[in-house]
Amino acid sequence: MATLVLALLTAVVIARQLGPSAQGTFAVAYSLTLLLAQVGSLGLASANPYFAARERQLLPRIVGNSLWFSAGLGLVLVAVGAAIKILAPGLLEGLGWTPLAVTLAGLPGALAAYFLQSVLLGEGRMIAYNAVEAGQALFTLVAVIAAFAIFGVGITGALVAIGAGRYIAAAVYLALLARPVRPDPRFDRRLARQMLSYGFRVYVAIVLSYLIVRFDLLLVNGYLGSREAGIYSVAATLADGMFVVPMVIGLNLFPRVARGDPTNASAEVFRSVAVLYGLFCLATVPVAGFAIRTFFGEQYSGATSLYYWLLPGIYAFGMLTILSSHFAGRGFPRRAMEIWILGIGMNVVLNVLFLPGRGAYVAAITSSISYVILLALHMWLFSKEAGGFRFMRPRLREVVQFVRFSLGRS
C-alpha cells in the first residue's frame, strides 16, 4: 500500500508540474521503457521465482544469470528504442532525442531490479521484496520533487530521477541476495535454456497483458496528440493503482502453486477476490472525479470519464492476474498463451479501426472489451481444471474467512 501511495503521489507531482501536453510526452517516454522492459524480460522474471522456489541450490547461478541477462538485454533494448524513434516516429510524437536517451539509459537497471526482485519472491522473502520496492518509490518521489523545486528541470529531469531509482533498487536487491548466497559470476547456459523454455509461455501472456493499456497510450499519442495522451495517462495511472491489490495476491499465490498447492486453493482465492475486488472497484466510482480534480487539477478532469470506461477492464484484469498466477505456477499451458494473443490482436484491430478522429474514450472502451473477453476465456480454461464453473462461484463464508485471515496477517 505504501508503494501504491508513493507512486500515485509521484504521478500527481509530475502531472501538475508538466501540464497535459508535457505529461503526455512524459507518459509516452515512461510507457516506452515499461513496454521494452516487459518485452525484453523474455519471461525470466517469472522463471526466476519458479526455479528459486523449487530448486534453492540453483540460487547462486540464478542471480548470476540475472545480472548477465540484464546487461545484455538492456543494451539490445536501448538499440530497439532508438530504432523505434527512427522508423516509427509517430508513436513517439513530441519526444526528443535527449529525454529518449535518458529514459533508455535506465533500461539495464530496470531489468536488473526486475529480475533480482523476482528471486526474492521465489525465496518467499516478502518483507525485503516489499521494503525495497517501497524505498524505491520513496526515493523517486523525493528526487522528482527536488528536481522540479530546486533545479527547475522538466521532462528530462523527471526521467533521470526515475532511472536513478531503478539502479539503486537493483543494487539493494543484489546486496540482499548476496547475504545468504554468493552470486556465481559465470553465465550458466544450460540453466538459461531451461529458464527461457519455462518462461516463454508466461512471458507471452505477461507482455501481451501489459501491451493493452500501455500500447493504447502510444496509439492515442500517435492518432490524437500529446494532450489527449496526457489525459489518458492519468486514467491509466489510476488503473495501475487499482491493479496493485490483485497483483499482490497473485504474487503470493504463484510460489504456492509452484510448490504444489492444489487447484481448489486457487479457486478459493479467486472466489473471494472476485467479491472483494468488485466492491473495491465500485467504491471508486463516486470518488474518482473528485480525486482527479483535487490531486491532478481541473485540467485533467476529462480523465474521469476515461477511468469509468476503463473500470470494467480494470476489474477483469485484476481477476486475470489471479488466474494467470495460478497458470504460471503450473508451467503455463499453451492454450493460456494463445488466449492472450487473441486478446491483444483484437485490441489493436479495434483501436486502429475506431480511434483515428475520435476521442481517447475509444482506447478505454477497447481495453475493457479485450480484458472482459480475456477473463471469460481464462475462467473457461480454469474451470476445466477445477471441475466446472460451479467451483468459481463466490461463497459468503469464504469471503468472510478470507478477510479475517488477511487482516490477521496484516
C-alpha positions, 0 to 999 in steps of 0.5 A: 500500500505504501508503494501504491501511495508513493507512486500515485503521489509521484504521478500527481507531482509530475502531472501538475508540474508538466501540464497535459501536453508535457505529461503526455510526452512524459507518459509516452517516454515512461510507457516506452521503457515499461513496454521494452522492459516487459518485452525484453524480460523474455519471461525470466522474471517469472522463471526466476521465482519458479526455479528459486522456489523449487530448486534453492541450490540453483540460487547462486547461478540464478542471480548470476544469470540475472545480472548477465541477462540484464546487461545484455538485454538492456543494451539490445533494448536501448538499440530497439528504442532508438530504432523505434524513434527512427522508423516509427516516429509517430508513436513517439510524437513530441519526444526528443532525442535527449529525454529518449536517451535518458529514459533508455539509459535506465533500461539495464537497471530496470531489468536488473531490479526486475529480475533480482526482485523476482528471486526474492519472491521465489525465496518467499522473502516478502518483507525485503521484496516489499521494503525495497520496492517501497524505498524505491518509490520513496526515493523517486518521489523525493528526487522528482520533487527536488528536481522540479523545486530546486533545479527547475528541470522538466521532462528530462529531469523527471526521467533521470530521477526515475532511472536513478531509482531503478539502479539503486533498487537493483543494487539493494536487491543484489546486496540482499541476495548476496547475504545468504548466497554468493552470486556465481559470476559465470553465465550458466547456459544450460540453466538459461535454456531451461529458464527461457523454455519455462518462461516463454509461455508466461512471458507471452501472456505477461507482455501481451497483458501489459501491451493493452493499456500501455500500447493504447497510450502510444496509439492515442499519442500517435492518432490524437496528440500529446494532450489527449495522451496526457489525459489518458495517462492519468486514467491509466495511472489510476488503473495501475493503482487499482491493479496493485491489490490483485497483483499482490495476491497473485504474487503470493499465490504463484510460489504456492502453486509452484510448490504444489498447492492444489487447484481448489486453493486457487479457486478459493482465492479467486472466489473471494477476490472476485467479491472483494475486488468488485466492491473495491472497484465500485467504491471508486466510482463516486470518488474518482472525479473528485480525486482527479480534480483535487490531486491532478487539477481541473485540467485533467478532469476529462480523465474521469470519464476515461477511468469509468470506461476503463473500470470494467477492464480494470476489474477483469484484469485484476481477476486475470492476474489471479488466474494467470498466477495460478497458470504460471505456477503450473508451467503455463499451458499453451492454450493460456498463451494463445488466449492472450494473443487473441486478446491483444490482436483484437485490441489493436484491430479495434483501436486502429479501426475506431480511434483515428478522429475520435476521442481517447474514450475509444482506447478505454472502451477497447481495453475493457472489451479485450480484458472482459473477453480475456477473463471469460476465456481464462475462467473457461480454461480454469474451470476445466481444471477445477471441475466446472464453473460451479467451483468459481462461484463466490461463497459468503463464508469464504469471503468472510474467512478470507478477510479475517485471515488477511487482516490477521496477517496484516 
